[in-house]
Amino acid sequence: MAFDAAMLNCVVNEIGSHRECRVEKIYQPANDELVLLMHSKEKNFKILINAGANCPRINITATQAENPQKAPMLCMLLRKHLNGSKMTGARTLGFERVCELEFDAYDEMGFKSKKYLICEIMGKYSNIILTDANKRILALLKAVDFSVSMQRQLLVGMTYELPPKQDKLDTSTVTAQQIDNAFGNAPKSMRIDKFISGTFAGIAMSTARQVAYRASGSIDGLLEECEKQTLVATFFEIVESVRQNKAKPYLVSNDAGEPVEFSYTPLDFYGKSYTCAEQGSFGELVDAFFTKKGKNERIRQKSSDIFRLLTNAEARIVKKLSLQAEELSQCDKAEEIRMIADLLTSNLYAIKRGQERVRLVNYYDESCPEVEIELDSRLSPSQNAQRYYKKYTKLKKAKEELQKQMELGKKELEYIATVFDSLTKADGESDLVQIRDELYHSGYASRMKGYNISKSQSPKPLRFKTSGGYTVLCGKNNTQNDYITTKIAEKTDWWFHVKNMPGSHVVMQCKEEPSEVDFTEAAQIAAYYSKAEGNNIAVDYTNAKHVKKPAGSKPGYVIYHVNWTAYVTPDEKKIKEMQIK
């Protein structure tokens, strides 16, 4: 669902209920995301503002985001103007996807002044703008000049203006009679959902489909297929619930428990295979829907250089292996070349100098009684034979070397696959720093632009507690995998890894033999944090004393020859419950 004006109105009303709170701190975890830490006598809470193209939103959040070591310029400016200020209001502007937070702050001279933080939640055009009491722009996330838009410019020093209004009815003030007239004048053959979203401002398509479903029994229903009175009453009821701040937060999830939609009204049209559950607040609703998606987007942005590096390296190795495979196929002719050299040697008496080719009896292959051999007319018969022997020796050595090089290439591809897997488990900048350091020490530094060696940080693997009370450690990248396997694991601990696939090293710390339940839970963790998907995933496990790291091997690479295999199906909910925060 789009974060439409009606949803924004519900979220902003929730934020506005916490007036008289002060801004204690401002963070900028990502380039397009701000977090305002608010403080009051009753409670502390955080306001998240995201102006990205994929997950734009604003809400009261409970999520934790890792912040950069050095605050960006916008963050520093907002701290200068808003730290210690009091939030005195929160409102939407014109029932558009624009809201403003009002603050009692101080200017450079120490005098009290109003400041406004304006949030435009409009997809790729989203923005965050700080203005003074006269709406003069003091700072903004994305500058908009004439080269970007001829209709509206946003630059520091200019007076802020709202985006141009759409040619639609204002949903915040529309009456039941106006809704009735609009439906009465609309073409009867028009779909209900398209008419609603195209006529009334700030209404997302999912809400329009819900109105169509309630009025006609189908999301594709036409205006002529339902009673106008029922349609008007249904739509006006939803509009009034938003305007009177009586709307409730609903999250739609599929069979796997994954969120697929969020709304301020129950969405019945998804059917019985989906669950529509009311949430505790609109902040919890937005968190539940966007947390995983927003985290993945933030990691994707911050790891774009790593992803590009690995993609190029992978393409280069695949191309190199293809060329080596072609060369290796040519080396298969080595035995044929040796046979020709032997035939020439045994028939030196029958060959005269200056011949360009000769036909000899082939006593190696009965199916081919004669073979024609090309000669170098400048060489003697014995020199021609030696030439073929040298070619045979060269092909034989080339075959051995190519096989070695191809084996190294395949191992490097396997290593790159493990780093790709590490990116999927990264939670923040510290994990990405460890991955960059790992790539640097693995010989990729020359391809990493602007890389600086970071201060060594102690790896922090994921920690879990099994039903039997055993601690389970899980590495999120190769650096952490090596750390828990070679530094932490004791001989009596149990070591787990998905079979023949990239995945995390998992160590269950124990002095005595754990129960079957503990073994299963540790194996499920190893299966979940791996490339494997589906049910009955094969997981190898053995005592940590059997796991060895060869000298000079790539990070995360180990060998073992004594192991057992378990087949498990990971349960995401149960694994998250076992995790120690």
Number of C-alpha atoms within 10 A of each C-alpha: 13 19 21 22 25 28 26 25 25 26 26 23 18 18 22 17 12 19 17 18 23 24 22 18 17 22 22 24 21 22 16 18 22 21 24 23 20 24 19 15 8 7 9 12 15 22 18 21 23 25 25 22 15 13 23 24 27 26 23 25 22 14 12 10 16 13 15 14 9 9 15 14 12 19 21 16 17 21 18 14 20 26 20 19 23 22 24 17 20 24 19 22 15 17 21 25 24 23 23 21 20 23 27 19 22 18 14 9 6 8 8 12 14 19 27 26 23 24 24 26 28 20 17 12 13 22 26 23 25 25 24 21 13 11 19 19 22 21 23 21 18 15 14 17 13 10 7 10 10 9 9 15 18 21 18 17 12 13 15 21 12 11 13 8 10 13 10 13 16 17 23 19 13 14 14 16 11 13 21 16 12 16 20 13 8 14 12 14 11 14 18 30 25 15 18 23 18 18 20 20 23 26 23 21 18 19 23 20 24 24 30 28 21 19 25 20 14 16 20 15 21 20 23 15 16 17 11 16 11 14 22 21 16 16 20 20 13 17 21 18 16 22 16 9 14 11 20 18 23 23 25 21 19 15 10 8 12 13 19 13 18 28 26 22 19 18 24 16 17 16 9 10 8 19 19 22 15 18 16 11 16 29 23 19 27 24 21 18 20 18 18 12 13 17 17 17 18 22 20 16 13 15 20 11 15 20 16 12 16 20 13 13 17 18 12 11 17 15 12 14 19 12 11 17 15 10 15 20 10 13 21 13 13 20 14 13 20 18 17 22 22 16 19 24 17 11 14 14 10 10 18 13 15 13 15 13 13 14 11 17 14 16 13 13 10 9 8 10 11 14 14 12 14 12 22 15 14 12 16 17 23 17 16 21 22 16 16 21 19 15 15 22 15 13 21 18 14 16 20 12 13 18 15 11 15 18 13 14 17 14 15 16 18 16 18 18 17 22 26 19 21 24 20 16 20 21 16 19 20 17 22 20 18 22 24 23 20 20 21 17 13 12 9 15 17 9 16 15 9 8 12 11 12 10 8 9 9 9 18 16 20 15 17 23 19 20 12 13 11 16 19 26 29 26 27 29 30 23 20 27 25 20 20 21 25 16 10 14 21 19 15 16 20 24 29 29 27 28 19 10 17 22 30 29 28 30 30 29 20 17 12 8 11 16 10 10 12 20 18 18 25 32 29 27 31 31 32 22 23 22 16 19 11 10 11 14 21 21 25 21 25 20 20 22 17 14 19 14 16 10 7 7 11 18 21 23 17 17 10 15 9 12 14 11 16 17 17 21 18 23 13 14 9 12 17 12 12 18 16 11 8
